[in-house]
Amino acid sequence: MAQARGALVRLLFQNEATFRTAPSPAAVVMPFTNWDVKRTPNRQQNATINQSPLRNKSDPGDPVVGGSFESVLELRTIGYWLKLLFGAPVTGKAVTSQPVNVTGVTVHHASADCTAGAGTLAYTSSGTTLTWAPQGGAAGTPVNVGAGGNFTLEADGGGESIRITVVAGALPVGNASDTTINVSSTLKAHAFPINTAPRPSALIEAQHSDITKYYRTLGLKLGELGWDVLANDQNIRGSVMAAVETPEAAPFDGSPTALQPVRACSGKGRIYDGSTGLGTIVGGSISVNNNLTGYPCADGLEGYGFIDNGELAIGGSIRTVFEGDGAYQKAREGTSTRIRVESAAPVGADTFKLVVDAPTAELTENMPPKTGMSGLFADLNWAVHRGTDPEIYLVNDVAAYA
């Protein structure tokens, strides 16, 4: 008998329309460095007295499926994991330049119907209002942004919108405008929701073609996903649970789609508050947890019949140069802060990136120990809290995550 080789394993992914129901084949090959997702049989122990020094054979139980995985942080296929993590994204157009004169404003992305090219963002100080005019179009209704937060600015007549975050205290003193807010004609922006809706599920198949075994998992949901923003090796790690796993004699999809990989580069990673208020950051990570709970159901089927998502938790850690100010001082005072996390990679003249921009986050105080002769660093945990929802989006050239 042949021995299966790890080097020959291939992982296929496809979204499900119905939980634990295989869709029509249209799978994608997913990169991975470790796939430790398995079936736990949960056999029943039989303690019946049997007039023997040996125990009874165990009886069948209700198997469950779950485990963990690791992969490189690849900026095309990561969208499939993010869809499981947050829900289906709304796909629009990427914005590739930021305001210079209209300070305090970050432009995240544009709607799918927005005209590509340079648009105009204009600020009127008397009413603390912003307007947006796409290339060749007229400005829409002014929006009062004086309170700060997230806003959608539309063109004249509605639609052709951009999504922005405003830091009220950093807005210009007088009127200002930028006429070079570029909406890309090629790059997409996939914006993921923040809500309590049930998360999507997927089919994943671990293919051992060298021994003609194909372990197919249905009803897979993503519980947690995390990554280190500044580590030299850009990787992700996650945990999943699923409804059922079955060994199959033939592959689910004989000709899956394989996307050209684009790995995030630590040199393009950033953690900041939109300015320099957090000080000098030398390390950091992010983790998103759906706090899933699986429930066997009275449906006559093995495994989980229902997987519930609990409280959504977004947070991580940062390491900052200890200066007695910046991030450490915010943590000590209990002051909420904006935390923007970017993982990116150059692709020719373009940049692919994954952005989590949280306007309301808190830092946990942790005074660094005074030891050794070298400089001190503060290691702080951070967590997004209720207030203004974070903007989470992925910029690349993938048309959609169906």
Rosetta blueprint (number, residue, H / E / L):
1 M L
2 A L
3 Q L
4 A L
5 R L
6 G H
7 A H
8 L H
9 V E
10 R E
11 L E
12 L E
13 F E
14 Q E
15 N E
16 E L
17 A L
18 T L
19 F L
20 R L
21 T L
22 A L
23 P L
24 S L
25 P L
26 A L
27 A L
28 V E
29 V E
30 M E
31 P L
32 F L
33 T L
34 N E
35 W E
36 D E
37 V E
38 K E
39 R E
40 T E
41 P L
42 N L
43 R L
44 Q E
45 Q L
46 N L
47 A L
48 T L
49 I L
50 N L
51 Q L
52 S L
53 P L
54 L L
55 R L
56 N L
57 K L
58 S L
59 D E
60 P L
61 G L
62 D L
63 P L
64 V E
65 V E
66 G E
67 G E
68 S E
69 F E
70 E E
71 S E
72 V E
73 L L
74 E E
75 L L
76 R L
77 T L
78 I H
79 G H
80 Y H
81 W H
82 L H
83 K H
84 L H
85 L H
86 F H
87 G L
88 A L
89 P L
90 V E
91 T E
92 G E
93 K E
94 A E
95 V E
96 T L
97 S L
98 Q L
99 P L
100 V L
101 N L
102 V L
103 T L
104 G L
105 V E
106 T E
107 V E
108 H E
109 H E
110 A E
111 S L
112 A L
113 D L
114 C L
115 T L
116 A L
117 G E
118 A E
119 G E
120 T E
121 L E
122 A E
123 Y E
124 T E
125 S L
126 S L
127 G L
128 T L
129 T E
130 L E
131 T E
132 W E
133 A E
134 P L
135 Q L
136 G L
137 G L
138 A L
139 A E
140 G L
141 T L
142 P L
143 V E
144 N E
145 V L
146 G L
147 A L
148 G L
149 G E
150 N E
151 F E
152 T E
153 L E
154 E L
155 A E
156 D L
157 G L
158 G L
159 G L
160 E L
161 S L
162 I E
163 R E
164 I E
165 T E
166 V E
167 V L
168 A H
169 G H
170 A H
171 L L
172 P L
173 V L
174 G L
175 N L
176 A E
177 S E
178 D E
179 T E
180 T E
181 I E
182 N E
183 V E
184 S E
185 S E
186 T E
187 L E
188 K E
189 A E
190 H E
191 A E
192 F E
193 P L
194 I L
195 N L
196 T L
197 A L
198 P L
199 R L
200 P L
201 S L
202 A E
203 L E
204 I E
205 E E
206 A E
207 Q E
208 H E
209 S H
210 D H
211 I H
212 T L
213 K E
214 Y E
215 Y E
216 R E
217 T E
218 L E
219 G E
220 L E
221 K E
222 L E
223 G E
224 E E
225 L E
226 G E
227 W E
228 D E
229 V L
230 L L
231 A L
232 N L
233 D L
234 Q L
235 N E
236 I E
237 R E
238 G E
239 S E
240 V E
241 M E
242 A E
243 A L
244 V E
245 E E
246 T E
247 P E
248 E E
249 A L
250 A L
251 P L
252 F L
253 D L
254 G L
255 S L
256 P L
257 T E
258 A L
259 L L
260 Q L
261 P L
262 V L
263 R E
264 A L
265 C E
266 S E
267 G E
268 K E
269 G E
270 R E
271 I E
272 Y E
273 D L
274 G L
275 S L
276 T L
277 G L
278 L L
279 G L
280 T L
281 I E
282 V E
283 G E
284 G E
285 S E
286 I E
287 S E
288 V E
289 N E
290 N L
291 N L
292 L E
293 T E
294 G E
295 Y E
296 P E
297 C L
298 A L
299 D L
300 G L
301 L L
302 E L
303 G L
304 Y E
305 G E
306 F E
307 I E
308 D E
309 N E
310 G L
311 E L
312 L L
313 A E
314 I E
315 G E
316 G E
317 S E
318 I E
319 R E
320 T E
321 V E
322 F L
323 E L
324 G L
325 D L
326 G H
327 A H
328 Y H
329 Q H
330 K H
331 A H
332 R H
333 E H
334 G L
335 T L
336 S L
337 T E
338 R E
339 I E
340 R E
341 V E
342 E E
343 S E
344 A E
345 A E
346 P E
347 V E
348 G L
349 A L
350 D E
351 T E
352 F E
353 K E
354 L E
355 V E
356 V E
357 D E
358 A E
359 P E
360 T E
361 A E
362 E E
363 L E
364 T E
365 E L
366 N L
367 M L
368 P L
369 P L
370 K L
371 T L
372 G L
373 M L
374 S L
375 G L
376 L L
377 F E
378 A E
379 D E
380 L E
381 N E
382 W E
383 A E
384 V E
385 H L
386 R L
387 G L
388 T L
389 D L
390 P L
391 E E
392 I E
393 Y E
394 L E
395 V E
396 N E
397 D L
398 V L
399 A L
400 A L
401 Y L
402 A L
